[in-house]
């Protein structure tokens, strides 16, 4: 299990928290409470839900910032922008010094398989990695009846190990937690991102004035059916009750196809 940070080490840590569900979401509150004592926590998150915005950034509009207080104390700052905006703004303008790490979450819903491409949660951590800061994304794999206590305990265990052993440059860690009681968590498993896609459905509707609009819905579909091939994926680990831990690199180059591509284009 993860080693505990000493009080001296924790005192030196400055941790930036963000998410894509918004600063008022229960997930970021659970993260904030679970990390108490690990260091100085700074919360900078969207002022409203910004799920599935990917790595969008705001360049055509100003970013408005509002202080958010809870129980008479400053909890954090709400930004009228995307998760990537929040991390960029925090690191470049709002904080006196760069944080020692960025932790994004706890997201309501999994960010496994192809979801990492769309996820604002993962993108907040990605922005941290782009800025050269060790970064971690954490998600709870459910959309209903979330067990935040489990999520918080797992987040604490992962964060303690993460702070002692940060990933190499240009790499972030993506974590997905099964939604079950903590004593039913089977352990922690390092996984790869599952090959998957979304089965999209667009619901056609009309507004009160008769104008047609479409509402997107869908489910993720795994593209690996053989158990012996799929068992090391994030999706399979979650189904088996393990906390999935996936290292993600910023370099998306398909190195295994470099020579083949040269034969076509050079």
Secondary structure, DSSP 4 states (H G I P E B T S, - for coil): -PPPPPHHHHHH-EEEEE-SS-TTSHHHHHHHHHTTTSSEEEEEEESS--TT-TT----SSPPPEEEEEETTEEEEEEESS-HHHHHHHIIIIISSS--SEEEEEEEES---TTHHHH-HHHHHHHHHHHTT-EEEEEEES-SSS--HHHHHHHHHHHHHHHHHSPPPTTEEEEEEE-SS-GGG--EEEE-BPPPEEEEEEEEEEE-TTS-EEEEEEEEEEES---HHHHTTBHHHHHHTTEEEEEEEES----GGGHHHHHHHH-
